[in-house]
Amino acid sequence: MSAPNAGRQSPDPSKQSDKQQSGVLGSGKADEAPSAEFVKDKSDAAKHDVLESNPKGPLEDAAKEKVSKG
């Protein structure tokens, strides 16, 4: 084996484990898109998880003062 970067090439087949030799490569893509019902349920659940109030920022008061003076 002669790779430009050592350790970046697969070992010889005789040195590979059983899983490496018989591993089936996937396409990297999902088989199908989620159903419309699943998407609707998830979006409805996300709407209910919204915070009622956000914490006050450290410069929020200073920003309001600057705007109100002008």
All heavy atoms as TSV, in Angstrom:
chain	resi	resn	atom	element	x	y	z
A	1	MET	N	N	0.845	-1.181	0.000
A	1	MET	CA	C	0.000	0.000	0.000
A	1	MET	C	C	0.887	1.239	0.000
A	1	MET	O	O	1.744	1.416	0.843
A	1	MET	CB	C	-0.861	0.032	1.263
A	1	MET	CG	C	-1.873	-1.059	1.334
A	1	MET	SD	S	-3.072	-0.908	2.676
A	1	MET	CE	C	-2.162	-0.340	4.048
A	2	SER	N	N	0.624	2.098	-0.945
A	2	SER	CA	C	1.369	3.344	-0.953
A	2	SER	C	C	0.375	4.488	-1.141
A	2	SER	O	O	-0.074	4.755	-2.240
A	2	SER	CB	C	2.412	3.334	-2.066
A	2	SER	OG	O	1.761	3.184	-3.311
A	3	ALA	N	N	0.023	5.102	-0.042
A	3	ALA	CA	C	-0.897	6.237	-0.069
A	3	ALA	C	C	-0.119	7.495	0.250
A	3	ALA	O	O	0.855	7.453	1.003
A	3	ALA	CB	C	-2.004	6.027	0.950
A	4	PRO	N	N	-0.506	8.624	-0.329
A	4	PRO	CA	C	0.208	9.865	-0.033
A	4	PRO	C	C	0.128	10.242	1.449
A	4	PRO	O	O	1.065	10.785	2.000
A	4	PRO	CB	C	-0.477	10.904	-0.912
A	4	PRO	CG	C	-1.759	10.305	-1.333
A	4	PRO	CD	C	-1.598	8.829	-1.250
A	5	ASN	N	N	-0.974	9.941	2.082
A	5	ASN	CA	C	-1.140	10.200	3.511
A	5	ASN	C	C	-1.307	8.866	4.228
A	5	ASN	O	O	-2.299	8.171	4.020
A	5	ASN	CB	C	-2.370	11.079	3.777
A	5	ASN	CG	C	-2.250	12.437	3.119
A	5	ASN	OD1	O	-1.169	12.991	3.039
A	5	ASN	ND2	N	-3.359	12.962	2.640
A	6	ALA	N	N	-0.358	8.519	5.048
A	6	ALA	CA	C	-0.408	7.224	5.732
A	6	ALA	C	C	-1.661	7.122	6.577
A	6	ALA	O	O	-2.075	8.066	7.239
A	6	ALA	CB	C	0.822	7.072	6.607
A	7	GLY	N	N	-2.292	5.942	6.559
A	7	GLY	CA	C	-3.465	5.706	7.374
A	7	GLY	C	C	-4.767	6.103	6.721
A	7	GLY	O	O	-5.824	5.997	7.308
A	8	ARG	N	N	-4.730	6.530	5.480
A	8	ARG	CA	C	-5.952	6.972	4.811
A	8	ARG	C	C	-6.406	6.003	3.730
A	8	ARG	O	O	-7.263	6.318	2.944
A	8	ARG	CB	C	-5.748	8.360	4.207
A	8	ARG	CG	C	-5.500	9.411	5.256
A	8	ARG	CD	C	-5.514	10.776	4.644
A	8	ARG	NE	N	-5.250	11.769	5.660
A	8	ARG	CZ	C	-6.166	12.587	6.145
A	8	ARG	NH1	N	-7.390	12.530	5.701
A	8	ARG	NH2	N	-5.866	13.457	7.070
A	9	GLN	N	N	-5.843	4.845	3.693
A	9	GLN	CA	C	-6.217	3.862	2.692
A	9	GLN	C	C	-6.695	2.608	3.404
A	9	GLN	O	O	-6.193	2.253	4.468
A	9	GLN	CB	C	-5.009	3.535	1.814
A	9	GLN	CG	C	-5.345	2.693	0.623
A	9	GLN	CD	C	-4.156	2.569	-0.316
A	9	GLN	OE1	O	-3.097	3.115	-0.055
A	9	GLN	NE2	N	-4.337	1.850	-1.405
A	10	SER	N	N	-7.681	1.930	2.831
A	10	SER	CA	C	-8.206	0.712	3.445
A	10	SER	C	C	-7.127	-0.357	3.490
A	10	SER	O	O	-6.297	-0.448	2.590
A	10	SER	CB	C	-9.395	0.179	2.643
A	10	SER	OG	O	-10.449	1.090	2.681
A	11	PRO	N	N	-7.174	-1.184	4.531
A	11	PRO	CA	C	-6.203	-2.281	4.583
A	11	PRO	C	C	-6.488	-3.312	3.496
A	11	PRO	O	O	-7.569	-3.348	2.922
A	11	PRO	CB	C	-6.409	-2.872	5.978
A	11	PRO	CG	C	-7.764	-2.449	6.383
A	11	PRO	CD	C	-8.036	-1.160	5.687
A	12	ASP	N	N	-5.493	-4.163	3.226
A	12	ASP	CA	C	-5.677	-5.226	2.253
A	12	ASP	C	C	-6.851	-6.102	2.683
A	12	ASP	O	O	-7.099	-6.276	3.875
A	12	ASP	CB	C	-4.413	-6.087	2.152
A	12	ASP	CG	C	-3.244	-5.301	1.571
A	12	ASP	OD1	O	-3.499	-4.419	0.722
A	12	ASP	OD2	O	-2.095	-5.574	1.975
A	13	PRO	N	N	-7.599	-6.689	1.730
A	13	PRO	CA	C	-8.751	-7.522	2.089
A	13	PRO	C	C	-8.416	-8.651	3.060
A	13	PRO	O	O	-9.226	-9.003	3.909
A	13	PRO	CB	C	-9.213	-8.077	0.746
A	13	PRO	CG	C	-8.753	-7.079	-0.254
A	13	PRO	CD	C	-7.471	-6.523	0.305
A	14	SER	N	N	-7.216	-9.180	2.991
A	14	SER	CA	C	-6.852	-10.276	3.887
A	14	SER	C	C	-6.708	-9.792	5.330
A	14	SER	O	O	-6.798	-10.582	6.269
A	14	SER	CB	C	-5.545	-10.924	3.430
A	14	SER	OG	O	-4.501	-9.964	3.444
A	15	LYS	N	N	-6.531	-8.483	5.537
A	15	LYS	CA	C	-6.360	-7.935	6.877
A	15	LYS	C	C	-7.622	-7.250	7.405
A	15	LYS	O	O	-7.647	-6.774	8.527
A	15	LYS	CB	C	-5.211	-6.922	6.880
A	15	LYS	CG	C	-3.868	-7.544	6.580
A	15	LYS	CD	C	-2.781	-6.517	6.637
A	15	LYS	CE	C	-1.425	-7.131	6.330
A	15	LYS	NZ	N	-0.361	-6.132	6.370
A	16	GLN	N	N	-8.683	-7.207	6.584
A	16	GLN	CA	C	-9.912	-6.561	7.019
A	16	GLN	C	C	-10.737	-7.497	7.890
A	16	GLN	O	O	-10.686	-8.707	7.746
A	16	GLN	CB	C	-10.756	-6.153	5.804
A	16	GLN	CG	C	-10.169	-5.023	5.013
A	16	GLN	CD	C	-11.060	-4.614	3.857
A	16	GLN	OE1	O	-12.023	-5.284	3.536
A	16	GLN	NE2	N	-10.721	-3.506	3.229
A	17	SER	N	N	-11.516	-6.902	8.795
A	17	SER	CA	C	-12.396	-7.721	9.623
A	17	SER	C	C	-13.594	-8.169	8.785
A	17	SER	O	O	-13.824	-7.690	7.685
A	17	SER	CB	C	-12.889	-6.910	10.830
A	17	SER	OG	O	-13.762	-5.886	10.398
A	18	ASP	N	N	-14.376	-9.102	9.327
A	18	ASP	CA	C	-15.537	-9.618	8.599
A	18	ASP	C	C	-16.525	-8.506	8.260
A	18	ASP	O	O	-17.095	-8.468	7.181
A	18	ASP	CB	C	-16.243	-10.705	9.416
A	18	ASP	CG	C	-15.399	-11.959	9.537
A	18	ASP	OD1	O	-14.531	-12.173	8.662
A	18	ASP	OD2	O	-15.607	-12.722	10.498
A	19	LYS	N	N	-16.741	-7.584	9.197
A	19	LYS	CA	C	-17.707	-6.514	8.956
A	19	LYS	C	C	-17.225	-5.585	7.848
A	19	LYS	O	O	-18.016	-5.081	7.074
A	19	LYS	CB	C	-17.969	-5.727	10.233
A	19	LYS	CG	C	-18.787	-6.499	11.227
A	19	LYS	CD	C	-19.154	-5.645	12.402
A	19	LYS	CE	C	-20.012	-6.450	13.368
A	19	LYS	NZ	N	-20.458	-5.629	14.490
A	20	GLN	N	N	-15.925	-5.358	7.775
A	20	GLN	CA	C	-15.408	-4.501	6.723
A	20	GLN	C	C	-15.561	-5.157	5.359
A	20	GLN	O	O	-15.857	-4.503	4.375
A	20	GLN	CB	C	-13.940	-4.171	6.965
A	20	GLN	CG	C	-13.712	-3.198	8.096
A	20	GLN	CD	C	-12.227	-2.992	8.355
A	20	GLN	OE1	O	-11.447	-3.927	8.310
A	20	GLN	NE2	N	-11.856	-1.752	8.634
A	21	GLN	N	N	-15.366	-6.461	5.304
A	21	GLN	CA	C	-15.430	-7.163	4.032
A	21	GLN	C	C	-16.855	-7.303	3.525
A	21	GLN	O	O	-17.113	-7.170	2.340
A	21	GLN	CB	C	-14.805	-8.550	4.152
A	21	GLN	CG	C	-13.308	-8.513	4.281
A	21	GLN	CD	C	-12.699	-9.890	4.416
A	21	GLN	OE1	O	-13.419	-10.880	4.529
A	21	GLN	NE2	N	-11.386	-9.959	4.413
A	22	SER	N	N	-17.805	-7.559	4.418
A	22	SER	CA	C	-19.167	-7.820	3.966
A	22	SER	C	C	-20.097	-6.634	4.164
A	22	SER	O	O	-21.287	-6.750	3.965
A	22	SER	CB	C	-19.737	-9.025	4.722
A	22	SER	OG	O	-19.843	-8.714	6.098
A	23	GLY	N	N	-19.558	-5.498	4.568
A	23	GLY	CA	C	-20.404	-4.333	4.814
A	23	GLY	C	C	-21.076	-3.841	3.544
A	23	GLY	O	O	-20.470	-3.746	2.485
A	24	VAL	N	N	-22.367	-3.564	3.646
A	24	VAL	CA	C	-23.117	-3.053	2.511
A	24	VAL	C	C	-23.120	-1.538	2.604
A	24	VAL	O	O	-23.467	-0.973	3.632
A	24	VAL	CB	C	-24.565	-3.597	2.537
A	24	VAL	CG1	C	-25.359	-3.026	1.377
A	24	VAL	CG2	C	-24.553	-5.105	2.508
A	25	LEU	N	N	-22.749	-0.900	1.529
A	25	LEU	CA	C	-22.717	0.553	1.520
A	25	LEU	C	C	-24.121	1.100	1.291
A	25	LEU	O	O	-24.851	0.624	0.435
A	25	LEU	CB	C	-21.789	1.061	0.417
A	25	LEU	CG	C	-20.321	0.663	0.550
A	25	LEU	CD1	C	-19.545	1.167	-0.651
A	25	LEU	CD2	C	-19.741	1.220	1.826
A	26	GLY	N	N	-24.481	2.095	2.062
A	26	GLY	CA	C	-25.774	2.734	1.886
A	26	GLY	C	C	-25.642	3.934	0.973
A	26	GLY	O	O	-24.554	4.383	0.638
A	27	SER	N	N	-26.777	4.471	0.579
A	27	SER	CA	C	-26.774	5.627	-0.319
A	27	SER	C	C	-26.578	6.926	0.445
A	27	SER	O	O	-26.289	7.951	-0.147
A	27	SER	CB	C	-28.091	5.683	-1.092
A	27	SER	OG	O	-29.165	5.935	-0.207
A	28	GLY	N	N	-26.794	6.890	1.773
A	28	GLY	CA	C	-26.677	8.095	2.564
A	28	GLY	C	C	-27.940	8.929	2.560
A	28	GLY	O	O	-27.984	10.012	3.094
A	29	LYS	N	N	-28.991	8.428	1.938
A	29	LYS	CA	C	-30.250	9.157	1.858
A	29	LYS	C	C	-31.339	8.363	2.565
A	29	LYS	O	O	-31.303	7.140	2.623
A	29	LYS	CB	C	-30.654	9.370	0.400
A	29	LYS	CG	C	-29.666	10.223	-0.376
A	29	LYS	CD	C	-30.123	10.409	-1.794
A	29	LYS	CE	C	-29.112	11.249	-2.552
A	29	LYS	NZ	N	-29.481	11.394	-3.947
A	30	ALA	N	N	-32.333	9.068	3.069
A	30	ALA	CA	C	-33.468	8.411	3.703
A	30	ALA	C	C	-34.306	7.726	2.626
A	30	ALA	O	O	-34.358	8.159	1.473
A	30	ALA	CB	C	-34.307	9.425	4.460
A	31	ASP	N	N	-34.979	6.652	3.004
A	31	ASP	CA	C	-35.792	5.914	2.038
A	31	ASP	C	C	-36.997	6.719	1.574
A	31	ASP	O	O	-37.370	6.689	0.417
A	31	ASP	CB	C	-36.248	4.581	2.635
A	31	ASP	CG	C	-35.081	3.627	2.826
A	31	ASP	OD1	O	-34.085	3.756	2.093
A	31	ASP	OD2	O	-35.169	2.754	3.703
A	32	GLU	N	N	-37.621	7.421	2.513
A	32	GLU	CA	C	-38.795	8.195	2.130
A	32	GLU	C	C	-38.931	9.401	3.041
A	32	GLU	O	O	-38.397	9.439	4.139
A	32	GLU	CB	C	-40.045	7.335	2.196
A	32	GLU	CG	C	-40.320	6.740	3.565
A	32	GLU	CD	C	-41.498	5.798	3.558
A	32	GLU	OE1	O	-41.470	4.812	2.805
A	32	GLU	OE2	O	-42.446	6.079	4.307
A	33	ALA	N	N	-39.678	10.372	2.589
A	33	ALA	CA	C	-39.894	11.593	3.367
A	33	ALA	C	C	-40.885	11.308	4.493
A	33	ALA	O	O	-41.702	10.395	4.395
A	33	ALA	CB	C	-40.432	12.684	2.456
A	34	PRO	N	N	-40.823	12.084	5.583
A	34	PRO	CA	C	-41.792	11.888	6.658
A	34	PRO	C	C	-43.198	12.212	6.167
A	34	PRO	O	O	-43.391	13.053	5.287
A	34	PRO	CB	C	-41.346	12.866	7.738
A	34	PRO	CG	C	-40.379	13.782	7.104
A	34	PRO	CD	C	-39.870	13.131	5.877
A	35	SER	N	N	-44.180	11.541	6.756
A	35	SER	CA	C	-45.563	11.751	6.331
A	35	SER	C	C	-46.033	13.143	6.722
A	35	SER	O	O	-45.502	13.775	7.630
A	35	SER	CB	C	-46.467	10.702	6.972
A	35	SER	OG	O	-46.537	10.921	8.365
A	36	ALA	N	N	-47.062	13.612	6.045
A	36	ALA	CA	C	-47.627	14.937	6.321
A	36	ALA	C	C	-48.167	15.002	7.743
A	36	ALA	O	O	-48.056	16.027	8.421
A	36	ALA	CB	C	-48.724	15.251	5.314
A	37	GLU	N	N	-48.729	13.900	8.215
A	37	GLU	CA	C	-49.272	13.858	9.583
A	37	GLU	C	C	-48.150	14.011	10.611
A	37	GLU	O	O	-48.278	14.755	11.582
A	37	GLU	CB	C	-50.014	12.543	9.812
A	37	GLU	CG	C	-50.648	12.429	11.170
A	37	GLU	CD	C	-51.384	11.113	11.358
A	37	GLU	OE1	O	-51.803	10.506	10.354
A	37	GLU	OE2	O	-51.529	10.696	12.517
A	38	PHE	N	N	-47.030	13.337	10.374
A	38	PHE	CA	C	-45.892	13.429	11.279
A	38	PHE	C	C	-45.362	14.859	11.326
A	38	PHE	O	O	-45.092	15.403	12.391
A	38	PHE	CB	C	-44.781	12.470	10.813
A	38	PHE	CG	C	-43.517	12.577	11.600
A	38	PHE	CD1	C	-43.399	11.958	12.825
A	38	PHE	CD2	C	-42.429	13.291	11.110
A	38	PHE	CE1	C	-42.226	12.040	13.561
A	38	PHE	CE2	C	-41.263	13.390	11.831
A	38	PHE	CZ	C	-41.164	12.764	13.061
A	39	VAL	N	N	-45.244	15.485	10.166
A	39	VAL	CA	C	-44.737	16.858	10.094
A	39	VAL	C	C	-45.676	17.815	10.813
A	39	VAL	O	O	-45.249	18.688	11.562
A	39	VAL	CB	C	-44.539	17.280	8.622
A	39	VAL	CG1	C	-44.198	18.748	8.516
A	39	VAL	CG2	C	-43.453	16.436	7.973
A	40	LYS	N	N	-46.988	17.638	10.626
A	40	LYS	CA	C	-47.972	18.508	11.276
A	40	LYS	C	C	-47.908	18.349	12.789
A	40	LYS	O	O	-47.930	19.331	13.522
A	40	LYS	CB	C	-49.377	18.196	10.773
A	40	LYS	CG	C	-50.438	19.115	11.344
A	40	LYS	CD	C	-51.802	18.773	10.775
A	40	LYS	CE	C	-52.876	19.708	11.259
A	40	LYS	NZ	N	-53.022	19.797	12.678
A	41	ASP	N	N	-47.797	17.113	13.268
A	41	ASP	CA	C	-47.710	16.869	14.711
A	41	ASP	C	C	-46.463	17.530	15.293
A	41	ASP	O	O	-46.510	18.138	16.359
A	41	ASP	CB	C	-47.689	15.369	15.016
A	41	ASP	CG	C	-49.029	14.698	14.753
A	41	ASP	OD1	O	-50.040	15.426	14.645
A	41	ASP	OD2	O	-49.059	13.452	14.655
A	42	LYS	N	N	-45.348	17.414	14.603
A	42	LYS	CA	C	-44.105	17.999	15.094
A	42	LYS	C	C	-44.178	19.526	15.102
A	42	LYS	O	O	-43.690	20.167	16.020
A	42	LYS	CB	C	-42.906	17.546	14.244
A	42	LYS	CG	C	-42.507	16.116	14.488
A	42	LYS	CD	C	-41.981	15.956	15.891
A	42	LYS	CE	C	-41.521	14.549	16.144
A	42	LYS	NZ	N	-41.069	14.333	17.498
A	43	SER	N	N	-44.782	20.116	14.070
A	43	SER	CA	C	-44.848	21.574	14.028
A	43	SER	C	C	-45.817	22.094	15.086
A	43	SER	O	O	-45.581	23.136	15.688
A	43	SER	CB	C	-45.245	22.073	12.635
A	43	SER	OG	O	-46.569	21.697	12.331
A	44	ASP	N	N	-46.919	21.366	15.340
A	44	ASP	CA	C	-47.850	21.773	16.393
A	44	ASP	C	C	-47.179	21.691	17.763
A	44	ASP	O	O	-47.353	22.568	18.603
A	44	ASP	CB	C	-49.101	20.894	16.381
A	44	ASP	CG	C	-50.006	21.200	15.199
A	44	ASP	OD1	O	-49.822	22.263	14.568
A	44	ASP	OD2	O	-50.882	20.368	14.898
A	45	ALA	N	N	-46.384	20.656	17.972
A	45	ALA	CA	C	-45.687	20.497	19.252
A	45	ALA	C	C	-44.658	21.605	19.429
A	45	ALA	O	O	-44.477	22.129	20.532
A	45	ALA	CB	C	-45.006	19.130	19.311
A	46	ALA	N	N	-43.999	22.006	18.356
A	46	ALA	CA	C	-42.989	23.055	18.445
A	46	ALA	C	C	-43.621	24.401	18.775
A	46	ALA	O	O	-43.021	25.228	19.457
A	46	ALA	CB	C	-42.216	23.141	17.134
A	47	LYS	N	N	-44.841	24.627	18.321
A	47	LYS	CA	C	-45.532	25.884	18.616
A	47	LYS	C	C	-45.807	26.024	20.105
A	47	LYS	O	O	-45.815	27.123	20.638
A	47	LYS	CB	C	-46.843	25.962	17.838
A	47	LYS	CG	C	-46.651	26.163	16.352
A	47	LYS	CD	C	-47.972	26.154	15.627
A	47	LYS	CE	C	-47.762	26.192	14.127
A	47	LYS	NZ	N	-49.023	26.053	13.403
A	48	HIS	N	N	-46.041	24.898	20.778
A	48	HIS	CA	C	-46.355	24.930	22.205
A	48	HIS	C	C	-45.105	25.040	23.065
A	48	HIS	O	O	-45.190	25.351	24.245
A	48	HIS	CB	C	-47.156	23.689	22.606
A	48	HIS	CG	C	-48.488	23.608	21.914
A	48	HIS	ND1	N	-49.493	24.523	22.122
A	48	HIS	CD2	C	-48.974	22.739	21.002
A	48	HIS	CE1	C	-50.540	24.211	21.383
A	48	HIS	NE2	N	-50.251	23.133	20.688
A	49	ASP	N	N	-43.943	24.787	22.472
A	49	ASP	CA	C	-42.686	24.833	23.225
A	49	ASP	C	C	-42.055	26.224	23.248
A	49	ASP	O	O	-40.956	26.395	23.743
A	49	ASP	CB	C	-41.677	23.837	22.637
A	49	ASP	CG	C	-42.122	22.402	22.868
A	49	ASP	OD1	O	-42.982	22.176	23.731
A	49	ASP	OD2	O	-41.588	21.511	22.180
A	50	VAL	N	N	-42.732	27.219	22.722
A	50	VAL	CA	C	-42.186	28.570	22.649
A	50	VAL	C	C	-42.143	29.167	24.056
A	50	VAL	O	O	-43.069	29.035	24.840
A	50	VAL	CB	C	-43.051	29.449	21.720
A	50	VAL	CG1	C	-42.540	30.863	21.681
A	50	VAL	CG2	C	-43.078	28.861	20.328
A	51	LEU	N	N	-41.056	29.843	24.361
A	51	LEU	CA	C	-40.928	30.490	25.666
A	51	LEU	C	C	-41.928	31.634	25.777
A	51	LEU	O	O	-42.164	32.369	24.816
A	51	LEU	CB	C	-39.514	31.034	25.843
A	51	LEU	CG	C	-38.392	30.007	25.877
A	51	LEU	CD1	C	-37.048	30.723	25.939
A	51	LEU	CD2	C	-38.548	29.096	27.070
A	52	GLU	N	N	-42.495	31.802	26.951
A	52	GLU	CA	C	-43.454	32.881	27.143
A	52	GLU	C	C	-42.750	34.228	27.228
A	52	GLU	O	O	-43.272	35.240	26.790
A	52	GLU	CB	C	-44.281	32.621	28.394
A	52	GLU	CG	C	-45.196	31.415	28.234
A	52	GLU	CD	C	-46.039	31.158	29.457
A	52	GLU	OE1	O	-46.071	32.012	30.353
A	52	GLU	OE2	O	-46.655	30.100	29.516
A	53	SER	N	N	-41.583	34.273	27.837
A	53	SER	CA	C	-40.827	35.517	27.898
A	53	SER	C	C	-39.343	35.183	27.869
A	53	SER	O	O	-38.898	34.211	28.460
A	53	SER	CB	C	-41.154	36.284	29.169
A	53	SER	OG	O	-40.745	35.564	30.301
A	54	ASN	N	N	-38.610	36.013	27.173
A	54	ASN	CA	C	-37.166	35.831	27.103
A	54	ASN	C	C	-36.508	36.663	28.197
A	54	ASN	O	O	-37.018	37.710	28.580
A	54	ASN	CB	C	-36.645	36.272	25.738
A	54	ASN	CG	C	-37.078	35.334	24.646
A	54	ASN	OD1	O	-37.240	34.146	24.874
A	54	ASN	ND2	N	-37.289	35.866	23.453
A	55	PRO	N	N	-35.358	36.227	28.691
A	55	PRO	CA	C	-34.664	37.020	29.707
A	55	PRO	C	C	-34.206	38.359	29.128
A	55	PRO	O	O	-33.953	38.485	27.930
A	55	PRO	CB	C	-33.470	36.151	30.094
A	55	PRO	CG	C	-33.331	35.145	29.018
A	55	PRO	CD	C	-34.662	34.997	28.365
A	56	LYS	N	N	-34.143	39.342	29.974
A	56	LYS	CA	C	-33.754	40.690	29.562
A	56	LYS	C	C	-32.261	40.714	29.241
A	56	LYS	O	O	-31.450	40.176	29.978
A	56	LYS	CB	C	-34.056	41.666	30.696
A	56	LYS	CG	C	-33.871	43.113	30.331
A	56	LYS	CD	C	-34.126	43.988	31.527
A	56	LYS	CE	C	-35.407	44.750	31.347
A	56	LYS	NZ	N	-35.621	45.738	32.414
A	57	GLY	N	N	-31.913	41.334	28.133
A	57	GLY	CA	C	-30.523	41.442	27.727
A	57	GLY	C	C	-29.788	42.483	28.547
A	57	GLY	O	O	-30.402	43.389	29.119
A	58	PRO	N	N	-28.454	42.400	28.633
A	58	PRO	CA	C	-27.682	43.320	29.468
A	58	PRO	C	C	-27.733	44.776	28.989
A	58	PRO	O	O	-27.576	45.694	29.783
A	58	PRO	CB	C	-26.265	42.772	29.412
A	58	PRO	CG	C	-26.218	41.920	28.202
A	58	PRO	CD	C	-27.603	41.408	27.985
A	59	LEU	N	N	-27.968	45.012	27.710
A	59	LEU	CA	C	-27.981	46.378	27.186
A	59	LEU	C	C	-29.374	46.827	26.755
A	59	LEU	O	O	-29.526	47.875	26.112
A	59	LEU	CB	C	-27.024	46.490	25.994
A	59	LEU	CG	C	-25.563	46.172	26.303
A	59	LEU	CD1	C	-24.732	46.207	25.035
A	59	LEU	CD2	C	-25.013	47.155	27.316
A	60	GLU	N	N	-30.385	46.065	27.124
A	60	GLU	CA	C	-31.737	46.393	26.688
A	60	GLU	C	C	-32.202	47.746	27.228
A	60	GLU	O	O	-32.780	48.557	26.503
A	60	GLU	CB	C	-32.695	45.287	27.119
A	60	GLU	CG	C	-34.065	45.412	26.510
A	60	GLU	CD	C	-34.927	44.198	26.786
A	60	GLU	OE1	O	-34.382	43.113	27.073
A	60	GLU	OE2	O	-36.154	44.349	26.722
A	61	ASP	N	N	-31.952	48.012	28.509
A	61	ASP	CA	C	-32.363	49.289	29.104
A	61	ASP	C	C	-31.624	50.462	28.455
A	61	ASP	O	O	-32.229	51.499	28.164
A	61	ASP	CB	C	-32.103	49.286	30.617
A	61	ASP	CG	C	-33.014	48.305	31.347
A	61	ASP	OD1	O	-34.116	48.022	30.829
A	61	ASP	OD2	O	-32.617	47.835	32.429
A	62	ALA	N	N	-30.334	50.300	28.219
A	62	ALA	CA	C	-29.548	51.373	27.604
A	62	ALA	C	C	-30.045	51.654	26.193
A	62	ALA	O	O	-30.128	52.815	25.772
A	62	ALA	CB	C	-28.070	50.987	27.588
A	63	ALA	N	N	-30.407	50.636	25.463
A	63	ALA	CA	C	-30.911	50.828	24.103
A	63	ALA	C	C	-32.240	51.570	24.112
A	63	ALA	O	O	-32.472	52.460	23.280
A	63	ALA	CB	C	-31.062	49.471	23.409
A	64	LYS	N	N	-33.116	51.239	25.060
A	64	LYS	CA	C	-34.407	51.930	25.153
A	64	LYS	C	C	-34.201	53.404	25.508
A	64	LYS	O	O	-34.897	54.283	24.983
A	64	LYS	CB	C	-35.290	51.265	26.198
A	64	LYS	CG	C	-35.886	49.956	25.713
A	64	LYS	CD	C	-36.805	49.360	26.748
A	64	LYS	CE	C	-37.346	48.026	26.272
A	64	LYS	NZ	N	-38.215	47.400	27.262
A	65	GLU	N	N	-33.256	53.703	26.365
A	65	GLU	CA	C	-32.974	55.091	26.749
A	65	GLU	C	C	-32.479	55.898	25.546
A	65	GLU	O	O	-32.892	57.042	25.339
A	65	GLU	CB	C	-31.933	55.149	27.870
A	65	GLU	CG	C	-32.484	54.738	29.218
A	65	GLU	CD	C	-31.405	54.791	30.296
A	65	GLU	OE1	O	-30.445	55.571	30.148
A	65	GLU	OE2	O	-31.535	54.042	31.269
A	66	LYS	N	N	-31.594	55.308	24.767
A	66	LYS	CA	C	-31.062	56.009	23.599
A	66	LYS	C	C	-32.145	56.318	22.581
A	66	LYS	O	O	-32.176	57.380	21.986
A	66	LYS	CB	C	-29.951	55.187	22.944
A	66	LYS	CG	C	-28.683	55.149	23.742
A	66	LYS	CD	C	-27.626	54.322	23.023
A	66	LYS	CE	C	-26.359	54.263	23.863
A	66	LYS	NZ	N	-25.313	53.468	23.234
A	67	VAL	N	N	-33.053	55.394	22.392
A	67	VAL	CA	C	-34.122	55.563	21.410
A	67	VAL	C	C	-35.142	56.576	21.916
A	67	VAL	O	O	-35.647	57.401	21.160
A	67	VAL	CB	C	-34.791	54.208	21.096
A	67	VAL	CG1	C	-36.013	54.399	20.216
A	67	VAL	CG2	C	-33.807	53.274	20.441
A	68	SER	N	N	-35.444	56.536	23.192
A	68	SER	CA	C	-36.482	57.433	23.724
A	68	SER	C	C	-36.028	58.896	23.771
A	68	SER	O	O	-36.833	59.802	23.702
A	68	SER	CB	C	-36.920	56.975	25.117
A	68	SER	OG	O	-35.858	57.098	26.022
A	69	LYS	N	N	-34.740	59.165	23.890
A	69	LYS	CA	C	-34.229	60.539	23.962
A	69	LYS	C	C	-34.297	61.227	22.595
A	69	LYS	O	O	-34.423	62.425	22.526
A	69	LYS	CB	C	-32.790	60.553	24.470
A	69	LYS	CG	C	-32.666	60.210	25.923
A	69	LYS	CD	C	-31.218	60.293	26.373
A	69	LYS	CE	C	-31.100	59.902	27.836
A	69	LYS	NZ	N	-29.708	59.927	28.270
A	70	GLY	N	N	-34.152	60.445	21.534
A	70	GLY	CA	C	-34.048	61.002	20.196
A	70	GLY	C	C	-35.320	61.477	19.701
A	70	GLY	O	O	-35.802	62.334	19.164
